[in-house]
Amino acid sequence: MAQQWITPAGSLGNLLFGVPASIQLESFDNTHSGATAIWAISGANTLPTGLTLSPTGLLSGTPVRPTND
């Protein structure tokens, strides 16, 4: 069976501009292989300015309100 990662659906809650956030994302391997997920933003998707996603699934930082130049 090919390894498949499942991330439960749900909300991250409300992230507010200027307010620090720290959210640990979780997933599980339904093949029970003991492997560890590596988190990343896929394709051309991006996070809001001020937030980062670590390979261990920690979404953290302080969202910055976009400015119009």
Backbone hydrogen bonds, N-H to C=O, Kabsch-Sander energy under -0.5 kcal/mol:
donor,donor_aa,acceptor,acceptor_aa,energy
6,I,28,F,-2.3
15,L,13,G,-0.7
16,L,14,N,-0.5
18,G,63,P,-3.1
19,V,16,L,-1.9
21,A,61,G,-2.9
23,I,59,L,-3.1
25,L,23,I,-0.7
25,L,57,G,-3.2
28,F,6,I,-2.0
30,N,4,Q,-1.5
30,N,28,F,-0.7
32,H,29,D,-1.6
39,W,37,A,-0.5
39,W,55,P,-2.4
45,N,42,S,-1.8
51,L,48,P,-2.0
52,T,60,S,-2.8
54,S,58,L,-2.1
57,G,54,S,-2.0
59,L,23,I,-3.2
59,L,57,G,-0.8
60,S,52,T,-2.3
60,S,58,L,-0.7
61,G,21,A,-1.8
62,T,50,G,-1.1
64,V,49,T,-2.5
69,D,67,T,-0.7
